[in-house]
Amino acid sequence: MTSNRKKLWLWVVGLLVLVQFVVVVVLLLAPAKSPGFRPVDLSRHTNGVLHTSWLPNEDPGNNLATLPTGRQEFGGVVFDVQGLIQLQGQCWVKRRYVLPEKVAGMPVGRPCRRVHILHANSGFGDPPGTTVASLVLHYSGGGQAELEIQHRVNVLDFWDYKGQMPADPNTVIAWTGDSPATVRRGLGVRLCRTTFENPHPRKRVETIDYVSAMAGSAPFLVALTVE
């Protein structure tokens, strides 16, 4: 091999090694993609804000102003936080608050294996195991499935009373923060992430309804993601 050919061969090998190195670096530095998470747009369904109390005649400091908004990861799931959906419950009926018992038609439009929600309870605390709300999945071509949300099983009060943990292994306390109202009492605020398995994962889910069980407490939904 002549000297010029040897130099050319070494240059080509060096270039290939450099290209491989650059590719490896790019792959290592590239942000990890979410594993099939599809946040649902709830902007047309929210009835509460986060920066102040979303209930009438309540302390403005009783809020979720410290909750990060936009696309965020909570409990290992990507959600889109824009506001919240507060449902009715007996605690707020007694105070004559006008709230919906059901919010219907949250758009999905795809099959999914799991439904993830970021949520909490408010008002009077029901006995553990009380069904406080449900998600109703509506499938393409008809048919539906109901997923029950139970107090102290899948959801906790959004005031962070220490020592309380959800009984459901698919529910975790995904976010904690504080508010002026809770700080004054030595407490914080929190939200749960609950994951439900879709009983019909091959069927296209057209919409999801969020329905109150009209128990003593009143649940609310901050974000919903399908996977």
Sequence and secondary structure as in RCSB ss.txt:
>XXXX:A:sequence
MTSNRKKLWLWVVGLLVLVQFVVVVVLLLAPAKSPGFRPVDLSRHTNGVLHTSWLPNEDPGNNLATLPTGRQEFG
GVVFDVQGLIQLQGQCWVKRRYVLPEKVAGMPVGRPCRRVHILHANSGFGDPPGTTVASLVLHYSGGGQAELEIQ
HRVNVLDFWDYKGQMPADPNTVIAWTGDSPATVRRGLGVRLCRTTFENPHPRKRVETIDYVSAMAGSAPFLVALT
VE
>XXXX:A:secstr
  HHHHHHHHHHHHHHHHHHHHHHHHHHHS    SS EE   TTT  B SSS SSTTS TTSS TTS  EEEEET
TEEEEES BEE   HHHHTTT    SEEEEEEEEEE SEEEEEEEEEES   TT EEEEEEEEETTS EEEEEEE
BTTTB BSB  TT   S TTEEEEEEE  HHHHTTT  EEEEEEEEE S TTSEEEEEEEEE   SEEEEEEEEE
E 
